[in-house]
């Protein structure tokens, strides 16, 4: 069976990338194969994780290019070279332009650490999201996997999973629980769903 070639975009530690690679190994992701890991940070630990899994890595740095257009053209070049069918943004700290999004429309997904539409949009990423959830006093938070469109965290929702907030939670404790109980579960599931759709429509 032919599989979708998946590129995972990362900027940091790569815990979601690890969850994806583990899911592929466990047969949860069976319609796609993680072909490439792309980072805009040469020091991202995610690159080490990818190498340990024998996945090809590429580093594309914004500062090496005169403007965002050239940076994205380089990203697209890397993706075409590897014959990529779909992109998973897994902690990628760079907003992509409408032109880039159009190139991979309905084939690019992102995981966000809240139940969208709560605590999302511009400036809402990483620990900030959990800080806001705790400040607001919500009793339930979670994670969302959605399609990427021109609005940060604004694309159509694919999967969501709720996680309880506990008395005495810190942003760090909540972040860990949301990862373990939601992100690492629904991101592989959504990746399989979209990879399967892409291959059915090819």
N, CA and C of each residue as an Amber inpcrd file, in Angstrom:
protein
   606
   0.8390000  -1.2000000   0.0000000   0.0000000   0.0000000   0.0000000
   0.8750000   1.2520000   0.0000000   0.5710000   2.1500000  -0.9370000
   1.3290000   3.4010000  -0.9890000   0.9060000   4.2880000   0.1700000
   1.8930000   4.9270000   0.7950000   1.6170000   5.7790000   1.9580000
   1.8980000   7.2480000   1.6400000   1.2290000   8.1140000   2.3980000
   1.4720000   9.5520000   2.2680000   2.8280000   9.8870000   2.8940000
   3.6080000  10.6980000   2.2080000   4.8790000  11.1760000   2.7590000
   4.6010000  12.3830000   3.6550000   4.9880000  12.2790000   4.9230000
   4.6780000  13.3150000   5.9050000   5.9440000  14.0790000   6.2760000
   5.8250000  15.4150000   6.3180000   6.8890000  16.2490000   6.8740000
   6.3780000  16.8180000   8.1970000   7.2080000  16.7720000   9.2180000
   6.8510000  17.3560000  10.5110000   7.7240000  18.5960000  10.7120000
   7.0660000  19.7410000  10.9580000   7.7800000  21.0050000  11.1930000
   7.9190000  21.2220000  12.6940000   9.1390000  21.5020000  13.1410000
   9.4230000  21.6250000  14.5760000  10.3250000  22.8310000  14.8360000
  10.2680000  23.3300000  16.0790000  11.1770000  24.4050000  16.4750000
  11.8830000  24.1150000  17.7930000  11.3690000  23.1510000  18.5660000
  11.8930000  22.9570000  19.9210000  12.2110000  21.5240000  20.2820000
  11.7000000  21.1050000  21.4390000  12.0620000  19.8170000  22.0250000
  11.5570000  18.5960000  21.2770000  10.4450000  18.7430000  20.5690000
   9.9660000  17.6470000  19.7300000   9.2060000  16.5470000  20.4410000
   8.5170000  16.8790000  21.5530000   7.7470000  15.8320000  22.2380000
   6.5830000  15.3400000  21.3710000   5.9590000  16.2580000  20.6310000
   4.8700000  15.8280000  19.7340000   5.4110000  15.0220000  18.5560000
   6.6000000  15.3970000  18.0840000   7.2510000  14.6060000  17.0330000
   7.4960000  13.1930000  17.5450000   7.9850000  13.0740000  18.7840000
   8.2360000  11.7560000  19.3760000   6.9560000  10.9270000  19.4200000
   5.8500000  11.5900000  19.8080000   4.5500000  10.8940000  19.8620000
   4.1580000  10.3940000  18.4700000   4.4410000  11.1910000  17.4450000
   4.1200000  10.7880000  16.0630000   4.9870000   9.6070000  15.6210000
   6.2770000   9.6700000  15.9160000   7.1770000   8.5810000  15.5150000
   6.8330000   7.2910000  16.2560000   6.5010000   7.4260000  17.5500000
   6.0870000   6.2430000  18.3270000   4.7970000   5.6550000  17.7690000
   3.8800000   6.5340000  17.3440000   2.5870000   6.0800000  16.7940000
   2.7850000   5.3800000  15.4520000   3.7350000   5.8740000  14.6720000
   4.0250000   5.2070000  13.3910000   4.5900000   3.8110000  13.6650000
   5.4860000   3.7360000  14.6160000   6.1010000   2.4530000  14.9760000
   5.0470000   1.4720000  15.5100000   4.0680000   2.0060000  16.2420000
   3.0300000   1.1600000  16.8500000   1.9010000   0.8070000  15.8740000
   1.9640000   1.3790000  14.6590000   0.9380000   1.0660000  13.6660000
  -0.3210000   1.9070000  13.7850000  -0.2840000   2.9480000  14.6240000
  -1.4390000   3.8680000  14.7240000  -1.4850000   4.7350000  13.4680000
  -0.2970000   5.1950000  13.0400000  -0.1970000   5.8800000  11.7420000
   0.2290000   4.8170000  10.7410000  -0.7210000   4.4150000   9.8970000
  -0.4000000   3.3600000   8.9260000  -0.6020000   3.8100000   7.4730000
  -1.2580000   4.9770000   7.2920000  -1.4960000   5.4630000   5.9260000
  -0.4280000   6.4640000   5.4960000   0.4850000   6.7800000   6.4110000
   1.5400000   7.7390000   6.1020000   2.8510000   7.3190000   6.7290000
   3.9170000   7.9200000   6.2190000   5.2340000   7.6530000   6.7840000
   5.9500000   8.9840000   7.0090000   6.5780000   9.1400000   8.1690000
   7.2870000  10.3900000   8.4630000   8.5840000  10.3720000   7.6610000
   8.5760000  11.1590000   6.6280000   9.6700000  11.1370000   5.6340000
  10.7340000  12.1920000   5.9500000  10.2840000  13.2880000   6.6150000
  11.1720000  14.4350000   6.7750000  10.7960000  15.2360000   8.0140000
  11.8110000  15.7140000   8.7420000  11.5880000  16.6420000   9.8560000
  12.3000000  17.9360000   9.4950000  11.5480000  19.0330000   9.4870000
  12.0840000  20.3420000   9.0880000  12.0600000  21.2660000  10.2950000
  13.1760000  21.9470000  10.5430000  13.2310000  22.8700000  11.6780000
  13.7580000  24.2320000  11.2540000  13.2350000  25.2810000  11.9190000
  13.7520000  26.6400000  11.7020000  14.6760000  27.0270000  12.8660000
  15.1670000  25.9890000  13.5880000  16.0720000  26.1980000  14.7140000
  17.0980000  25.0590000  14.6980000  18.3450000  25.4090000  14.4040000
  19.3750000  24.3610000  14.2430000  19.6650000  23.6200000  15.5470000
  19.3030000  24.2370000  16.6850000  19.5680000  23.6140000  17.9950000
  18.3650000  22.8560000  18.5590000  17.3010000  22.7330000  17.7810000
  16.0900000  22.0550000  18.2760000  16.4050000  20.5970000  18.6300000
  16.0360000  20.1820000  19.8280000  16.2820000  18.7940000  20.2380000
  15.4600000  17.8200000  19.3790000  14.3960000  18.3380000  18.7940000
  13.5760000  17.5170000  17.8870000  14.4290000  16.9010000  16.7740000
  15.4700000  17.5960000  16.3290000  16.3370000  17.0840000  15.2580000
  17.0820000  15.8300000  15.7210000  17.4910000  15.8220000  16.9900000
  18.1620000  14.6390000  17.5640000  17.1820000  13.4770000  17.6260000
  15.9470000  13.7670000  18.0400000  14.9170000  12.7200000  18.0900000
  14.7210000  12.1080000  16.7030000  14.6550000  12.9670000  15.6830000
  14.4470000  12.4910000  14.3100000  15.6040000  11.6040000  13.8650000
  16.8200000  12.0480000  14.1650000  18.0080000  11.2630000  13.7730000
  18.0070000   9.9050000  14.4690000  17.5930000   9.8820000  15.7440000
  17.5200000   8.6060000  16.4820000  16.5260000   7.6460000  15.8470000
  15.5530000   8.2050000  15.1280000  14.5100000   7.3930000  14.4810000
  14.8570000   7.1380000  13.0050000  16.0280000   7.6370000  12.5960000
  16.4770000   7.5220000  11.1950000  15.5780000   8.2520000  10.2030000
  15.0700000   9.4040000  10.6370000  14.2780000  10.2400000   9.7250000
  15.1710000  11.3760000   9.2320000  15.0900000  11.6540000   7.9520000
  15.8840000  12.7250000   7.3560000  15.4880000  14.0730000   7.9730000
  16.4690000  14.9300000   8.2080000  16.1890000  16.2520000   8.7800000
  16.7330000  17.3480000   7.8760000  16.0530000  18.4850000   7.8930000
  16.5460000  19.6720000   7.1880000  16.3340000  20.8770000   8.0820000
  17.3250000  21.7670000   8.1160000  17.2150000  23.0220000   8.8690000
  17.1360000  24.1550000   7.8560000  16.0810000  24.9460000   7.9550000
  15.9090000  26.1170000   7.0800000  15.7430000  27.3220000   7.9990000
  16.7310000  28.2220000   7.9770000  16.7270000  29.3610000   8.9010000
  16.2340000  30.6290000   8.2090000  15.3120000  31.2920000   8.8680000
  14.7510000  32.5420000   8.3070000  15.8530000  33.5670000   8.0560000
  16.8390000  33.6360000   8.9600000  17.8770000  34.6830000   8.8480000
  18.7900000  34.4860000   7.6290000  18.7510000  33.3080000   7.0380000
  19.5760000  33.0540000   5.8470000  18.9440000  33.6240000   4.5770000
  17.7440000  34.1550000   4.7100000  17.0190000  34.6520000   3.5390000
  16.6390000  36.1170000   3.7270000  16.6250000  36.8290000   2.5900000
  16.3530000  38.2680000   2.6300000  14.9620000  38.5890000   3.1430000
  14.0020000  37.7310000   2.8070000  12.6180000  38.0040000   3.2150000
  11.8730000  36.6920000   3.4340000  10.6430000  36.8180000   3.9470000
   9.8180000  35.6400000   4.2530000   9.4990000  34.8400000   2.9990000
   9.3250000  35.5470000   1.8860000   8.9840000  34.8760000   0.6270000
  10.0890000  33.8910000   0.2340000  11.3430000  34.3600000   0.3340000
  12.4760000  33.4980000  -0.0390000  12.6330000  32.3400000   0.9460000
  12.3870000  32.6230000   2.2250000  12.4480000  31.5860000   3.2640000
  11.4240000  30.4880000   2.9630000  10.2000000  30.8990000   2.6440000
   9.1450000  29.9170000   2.3500000   9.4020000  29.1880000   1.0380000
  10.0040000  29.8860000   0.0730000  10.3530000  29.2300000  -1.1990000
  11.3730000  28.1110000  -0.9320000  12.2990000  28.3790000  -0.0020000
  13.2890000  27.3560000   0.3580000  12.6030000  26.1800000   1.0460000
  11.6440000  26.4620000   1.9320000  10.8890000  25.3940000   2.5960000
  10.1650000  24.5310000   1.5660000   9.4970000  25.1910000   0.6210000
   8.7360000  24.4620000  -0.4080000   9.6810000  23.6070000  -1.2520000
  10.8620000  24.1530000  -1.5490000  11.8650000  23.3990000  -2.3120000
  12.2530000  22.1070000  -1.6130000  12.4570000  22.2030000  -0.3140000
  12.8200000  21.0360000   0.5110000  11.6930000  19.9990000   0.4920000
  10.4420000  20.4940000   0.5810000   9.2700000  19.6020000   0.5980000
   9.0840000  18.8990000  -0.7440000   9.2660000  19.6480000  -1.8360000
   9.0920000  19.0660000  -3.1830000  10.1550000  17.9850000  -3.4230000
  11.3650000  18.3020000  -2.9880000  12.4920000  17.3710000  -3.1410000
  12.1870000  16.0210000  -2.4740000  11.4940000  16.0830000  -1.3340000
  11.1850000  14.8520000  -0.5830000   9.8070000  14.2880000  -0.9600000
   9.1660000  14.9080000  -1.9550000   7.8520000  14.4440000  -2.4330000
   6.8330000  14.3660000  -1.2890000   6.7360000  15.4550000  -0.5260000
   5.8690000  15.4860000   0.6570000   4.4050000  15.6800000   0.2750000
   3.5520000  14.8640000   0.8890000   2.1000000  14.9460000   0.6540000
   1.3860000  15.7740000   1.7150000   1.8690000  15.7140000   2.9610000
   1.1950000  16.4610000   4.0320000   2.1980000  16.9660000   5.0560000
   1.8080000  18.0290000   5.7560000   2.6650000  18.6560000   6.7680000
   1.9560000  18.6250000   8.1130000   2.7100000  18.2700000   9.1520000
   2.2090000  18.3590000  10.5250000   3.0540000  19.4090000  11.2480000
   2.4000000  20.4630000  11.7170000   3.1030000  21.4660000  12.5180000
   3.0670000  20.9830000  13.9600000   4.2450000  20.7050000  14.5160000
   4.3190000  20.1600000  15.8760000   5.2460000  21.0540000  16.6980000
   4.7110000  22.2200000  17.0950000   5.5250000  23.1750000  17.8280000
   6.4470000  23.9320000  16.8950000   5.8970000  24.4030000  15.7610000
   6.6800000  25.1700000  14.7820000   6.4010000  26.6460000  15.0370000
   7.4390000  27.3730000  15.4710000   7.2480000  28.7610000  15.9110000
   7.4760000  29.7600000  14.7760000   6.6690000  29.6330000  13.7420000
   6.7630000  30.5790000  12.6350000   5.4010000  30.5960000  11.9520000
   4.8960000  31.8000000  11.7080000   3.5920000  31.9120000  11.0330000
   3.8490000  31.8230000   9.5270000   3.1080000  30.9560000   8.8630000
   3.2890000  30.7520000   7.4230000   2.3130000  31.6240000   6.6380000
   2.7460000  32.0870000   5.4850000   1.9450000  33.0300000   4.6920000
   0.8040000  32.3190000   3.9670000  -0.2100000  33.0980000   3.5180000
  -1.3080000  32.5070000   2.7360000  -0.8140000  31.7610000   1.4930000
   0.2570000  32.2620000   0.8590000   0.7940000  31.5880000  -0.3390000
   1.2920000  30.1890000   0.0000000   2.0060000  30.0830000   1.1170000
   2.5100000  28.7740000   1.5410000   1.3360000  27.8570000   1.8880000
   0.3750000  28.4060000   2.6190000  -0.7920000  27.6170000   3.0490000
  -1.5610000  27.0960000   1.8340000  -1.6980000  27.9390000   0.8060000
  -2.4060000  27.5290000  -0.4180000  -1.7340000  26.3480000  -1.0870000
  -0.4080000  26.3250000  -1.0070000   0.3790000  25.2440000  -1.6140000
   0.0240000  23.8880000  -0.9770000  -0.3210000  23.9220000   0.3210000
  -0.6170000  22.6750000   1.0520000  -2.0010000  22.7180000   1.7110000
  -2.9210000  23.4380000   1.0850000  -4.2660000  23.5920000   1.6480000
  -4.9210000  22.2250000   1.8840000  -5.5160000  22.0460000   3.0690000
  -6.1750000  20.7890000   3.4710000  -5.1970000  19.6140000   3.6000000
  -3.9000000  19.9330000   3.5650000  -2.8970000  18.8800000   3.7490000
  -1.8920000  19.2890000   4.8300000  -2.2800000  20.3080000   5.5990000
  -1.4020000  20.7970000   6.6670000  -2.2140000  20.9370000   7.9460000
  -1.7340000  20.2950000   9.0280000  -2.4610000  20.3230000  10.2980000
  -1.5560000  20.8200000  11.4200000  -2.1960000  21.2950000  12.4860000
  -1.4640000  21.8370000  13.6360000  -2.1240000  21.3340000  14.9150000
  -1.3180000  21.1820000  15.9690000  -1.8710000  20.8470000  17.2780000
  -1.7500000  22.0830000  18.1580000  -2.8370000  22.3840000  18.8840000
  -2.8430000  23.5460000  19.7810000  -3.2580000  23.0890000  21.1780000
  -2.5450000  23.5600000  22.2250000  -2.8140000  23.0420000  23.5730000
  -3.9710000  23.6940000  24.3320000  -5.1160000  23.8200000  23.6490000
  -6.3420000  24.2540000  24.3400000  -7.5270000  23.7590000  23.5120000
  -8.7150000  23.9300000  24.0760000  -9.9280000  23.5870000  23.3180000
 -10.3300000  24.8260000  22.5310000  -9.8900000  24.9090000  21.2970000
 -10.2400000  26.0410000  20.4360000 -11.7760000  26.1450000  20.3710000
 -12.3870000  27.3240000  20.4940000 -11.8200000  28.6650000  20.3420000
 -11.2950000  29.3250000  21.6200000 -11.1260000  28.5970000  22.7020000
 -10.5530000  29.2100000  23.9050000  -9.0270000  29.2920000  23.8040000
  -8.4760000  30.3820000  24.3030000  -7.0250000  30.5320000  24.4840000
  -6.2360000  30.1810000  23.2280000  -6.5780000  30.8480000  22.1430000
  -5.8760000  30.5750000  20.8880000  -5.6990000  31.8730000  20.1130000
  -5.0340000  31.7840000  18.9850000  -4.8060000  32.9580000  18.1470000
  -3.4090000  33.5120000  18.3540000  -3.1950000  34.7090000  17.8310000
  -1.8570000  35.3260000  17.8460000  -1.3190000  35.4440000  19.2720000
  -0.0800000  35.0310000  19.4660000   0.5720000  35.1600000  20.7750000
   0.2140000  34.0630000  21.7650000  -0.7340000  33.2120000  21.3930000
  -1.1440000  32.1110000  22.2880000  -0.4190000  30.8350000  21.8760000
   0.6980000  30.5710000  22.5090000   1.4370000  29.3430000  22.1980000
   2.2030000  28.9150000  23.4460000   2.5840000  27.6490000  23.4610000
   3.3980000  27.1320000  24.5580000   2.7590000  27.3400000  25.9170000
   3.5810000  27.7530000  26.8620000   3.1490000  27.9190000  28.2480000
   2.1100000  29.0250000  28.4210000   2.1500000  30.0400000  27.5130000
   1.1840000  31.1560000  27.6060000  -0.2540000  30.6400000  27.6450000
  -0.5150000  29.6150000  26.8500000  -1.8710000  29.0680000  26.7360000
  -2.3440000  28.5540000  28.0960000  -1.4750000  27.8370000  28.7820000
  -1.8340000  27.2430000  30.0750000  -1.9130000  28.3080000  31.1710000
  -1.0600000  29.3350000  31.0510000  -1.1420000  30.4650000  31.9910000
  -2.5150000  31.1310000  31.8800000  -2.9520000  31.3480000  30.6460000
  -4.2580000  31.9970000  30.4210000  -5.4070000  31.1340000  30.9520000
  -5.3210000  29.8350000  30.7060000  -6.3720000  28.9160000  31.1660000
  -6.4840000  28.9650000  32.6940000  -5.3440000  28.9830000  33.3690000
  -5.3450000  29.0150000  34.8390000  -5.8140000  30.3700000  35.3630000
  -5.3980000  31.4420000  34.7040000  -5.8430000  32.7900000  35.0940000
  -7.3650000  32.8980000  34.9960000  -7.9020000  32.3080000  33.9490000
  -9.3500000  32.3880000  33.7060000 -10.1290000  31.5000000  34.6700000
  -9.4470000  30.4790000  35.1840000 -10.0940000  29.5990000  36.1560000
 -10.9280000  28.4850000  35.5460000 -10.6140000  28.0940000  34.3070000
 -11.3900000  27.0170000  33.6820000 -11.1660000  25.7080000  34.4330000
 -12.1680000  24.8580000  34.4260000 -12.0770000  23.5550000  35.1020000
 -11.6650000  22.4510000  34.1220000 -11.8430000  22.7470000  32.8400000
 -11.4980000  21.7810000  31.7860000 -10.7410000  22.5250000  30.6890000
  -9.6360000  21.9510000  30.2650000  -8.9230000  22.4730000  29.1010000
  -8.7000000  21.2850000  28.1600000  -7.6590000  21.3040000  27.3430000
  -7.4450000  20.1620000  26.4550000  -6.5650000  20.5310000  25.2870000
  -6.7420000  19.8260000  24.1870000  -5.9530000  20.0910000  22.9810000
  -6.8360000  19.9360000  21.7520000  -6.4100000  20.5970000  20.6910000
  -7.1480000  20.5970000  19.4240000  -6.1830000  20.3470000  18.2760000
  -6.5680000  19.4920000  17.3490000  -5.8410000  19.3910000  16.0760000
  -6.7480000  20.0000000  15.0120000  -6.1840000  20.9030000  14.2250000
  -7.0010000  21.6030000  13.2210000  -6.2100000  21.7760000  11.9230000
  -6.9580000  22.0050000  10.8520000  -6.3140000  22.3660000   9.5890000
  -5.6990000  23.7470000   9.7420000  -4.6270000  23.9950000   9.0070000
  -3.9880000  25.3120000   9.0430000  -4.5910000  26.1660000   7.9310000
  -5.0550000  27.3640000   8.3270000  -5.4800000  28.3420000   7.3280000
  -4.8070000  29.6770000   7.6250000  -5.3070000  30.7630000   7.0070000
  -4.6280000  32.0640000   7.1240000  -4.7460000  32.6920000   8.5140000
  -5.6690000  32.2010000   9.3280000  -5.8700000  32.7610000  10.6650000
  -5.1640000  31.8630000  11.6830000  -4.2660000  32.4230000  12.5320000
  -3.6100000  31.5620000  13.5290000  -4.6440000  30.8040000  14.3750000
  -4.5360000  29.4730000  14.3720000  -5.4460000  28.5660000  15.0990000
  -6.8900000  28.6720000  14.6030000  -7.0610000  29.1370000  13.3620000
  -8.4170000  29.4060000  12.8770000  -8.9870000  28.3720000  11.9250000
  -8.2170000  27.3480000  11.5840000  -8.6790000  26.3520000  10.6080000
  -9.7010000  25.3890000  11.1970000 -10.3540000  24.6730000  10.3180000
 -11.4040000  23.7240000  10.7210000 -10.8520000  22.6790000  11.6970000
 -11.6140000  22.4310000  12.7500000 -11.1980000  21.4800000  13.7800000
 -11.3280000  20.0420000  13.2730000 -10.3010000  19.2460000  13.5320000
 -10.3090000  17.8310000  13.1500000 -10.6390000  16.9710000  14.3700000
  -9.8850000  17.1530000  15.4520000 -10.1180000  16.3900000  16.6840000
  -9.8640000  17.2740000  17.9050000 -10.5950000  17.0010000  18.9790000
 -10.3490000  17.6680000  20.2630000 -10.4220000  16.6310000  21.3800000
  -9.6860000  16.8980000  22.4550000  -9.7690000  16.0300000  23.6310000
  -9.6680000  16.8960000  24.8780000 -10.5910000  16.6720000  25.8110000
 -10.6360000  17.4660000  27.0430000  -9.7250000  16.8730000  28.1160000
  -9.2000000  17.7520000  28.9490000  -8.3350000  17.3760000  30.0760000
  -8.7700000  18.1980000  31.2890000  -8.8780000  17.5490000  32.4280000
  -9.2920000  18.2650000  33.6370000  -8.1640000  19.1300000  34.1900000
  -8.5630000  20.2920000  34.7230000  -7.6300000  21.1570000  35.4370000
  -7.7650000  20.8160000  36.9200000  -6.6380000  20.6240000  37.6000000
  -6.6710000  20.2580000  39.0150000  -6.3240000  21.4480000  39.9040000
  -6.8390000  21.4260000  41.1030000  -6.5050000  22.4270000  42.1200000
  -4.9830000  22.4260000  42.3100000  -4.3820000  23.6020000  42.3210000
  -2.9340000  23.6850000  42.5610000  -2.0800000  23.4910000  41.3210000
  -2.7030000  23.3540000  40.1520000  -1.9240000  23.2190000  38.9130000
  -1.0890000  24.4660000  38.6540000   0.1230000  24.2490000  38.1840000
   0.9420000  25.3440000  37.6530000   0.8650000  25.2270000  36.1290000
   1.2560000  26.2850000  35.3970000   1.2490000  26.1630000  33.9320000
   2.0670000  24.9570000  33.4540000   3.2050000  24.6940000  34.1160000
   4.0830000  23.5810000  33.7050000   3.4160000  22.2230000  33.9270000
   2.7620000  22.0740000  35.0850000   2.0840000  20.8050000  35.3980000
   0.9280000  20.5800000  34.4200000   0.1840000  21.6600000  34.1560000
  -0.9610000  21.5590000  33.2420000  -0.4850000  21.2470000  31.8220000
   0.5940000  21.8920000  31.4140000   1.1470000  21.6520000  30.0790000
   1.4800000  20.1660000  29.8900000   2.1220000  19.5760000  30.9150000
   2.5160000  18.1680000  30.8500000   1.2850000  17.2580000  30.7600000
   0.2570000  17.5690000  31.5650000  -0.9520000  16.7400000  31.5510000
  -1.6700000  16.8390000  30.1980000  -1.7390000  18.0480000  29.6410000
  -2.4060000  18.2370000  28.3430000  -1.6450000  17.4760000  27.2430000
  -0.3280000  17.5080000  27.3210000   0.4640000  16.7470000  26.3340000
   0.1680000  15.2550000  26.4440000   0.3090000  14.7340000  27.6710000
   0.1890000  13.2820000  27.8850000  -1.2170000  12.7670000  27.6260000
  -2.2390000  13.5330000  28.0700000  -3.6150000  13.0370000  27.9980000
  -4.3640000  13.4640000  26.7420000  -3.7970000  14.4300000  25.9920000
  -4.5290000  14.9000000  24.8050000  -3.6350000  14.9820000  23.5650000
  -2.6510000  15.8650000  23.5920000  -1.8580000  16.1050000  22.3760000
  -1.2620000  14.8350000  21.7870000  -0.6150000  14.0240000  22.6410000
   0.0920000  12.8370000  22.1370000  -0.8630000  11.7490000  21.6710000
  -2.1400000  11.9080000  21.9860000  -3.1470000  10.9290000  21.5520000
  -3.8100000  11.3880000  20.2480000  -4.2920000  12.6580000  20.2470000
  -5.0880000  13.0880000  19.0800000  -4.2380000  13.5070000  17.8850000
  -2.9850000  13.9340000  18.1210000  -2.1660000  14.3320000  16.9630000
  -1.8730000  13.1280000  16.0560000  -1.4360000  11.9830000  16.6070000
  -1.2630000  10.8110000  15.7360000  -2.5690000  10.3470000  15.0800000
  -3.6720000  10.3940000  15.8360000  -4.9710000   9.9700000  15.2720000
  -5.3620000  10.8540000  14.0890000  -5.2140000  12.1710000  14.2610000
  -5.5740000  13.1090000  13.1850000  -4.6340000  12.9550000  11.9980000
  -3.3580000  12.7060000  12.2720000  -2.3770000  12.5200000  11.1950000
  -2.7560000  11.3090000  10.3430000  -3.1560000  10.2290000  10.9990000
  -3.6070000   9.0340000  10.2750000  -4.8530000   9.3460000   9.4410000
  -5.8160000  10.0500000  10.0420000  -7.0610000  10.3840000   9.3240000
  -6.7790000  11.1680000   8.0380000  -5.9300000  12.1840000   8.1510000
  -5.6670000  13.0540000   6.9960000  -4.8000000  12.3250000   5.9620000
  -3.8210000  11.5620000   6.4310000  -2.9780000  10.7910000   5.4990000
  -3.8300000   9.8240000   4.6820000  -4.7770000   9.1950000   5.3690000
  -5.6830000   8.2280000   4.7060000  -6.5270000   8.9360000   3.6430000
  -7.0670000  10.1050000   4.0050000  -7.8800000  10.8920000   3.0660000
  -7.0600000  11.2790000   1.8450000  -5.8450000  11.7460000   2.0790000
  -4.9750000  12.1890000   0.9830000  -4.7060000  11.0310000   0.0190000
  -4.4060000   9.8630000   0.5620000  -4.1130000   8.7150000  -0.3000000
  -5.3490000   8.2340000  -1.0510000  -6.5160000   8.3480000  -0.4080000
  -7.7650000   7.9540000  -1.0870000  -8.0890000   8.8910000  -2.2470000
  -7.6790000  10.1650000  -2.1090000  -7.9950000  11.1630000  -3.1430000
  -6.9140000  11.2860000  -4.2100000  -5.8260000  10.5700000  -4.0450000
  -4.6960000  10.6980000  -5.0010000  -5.0410000  10.1070000  -6.3490000
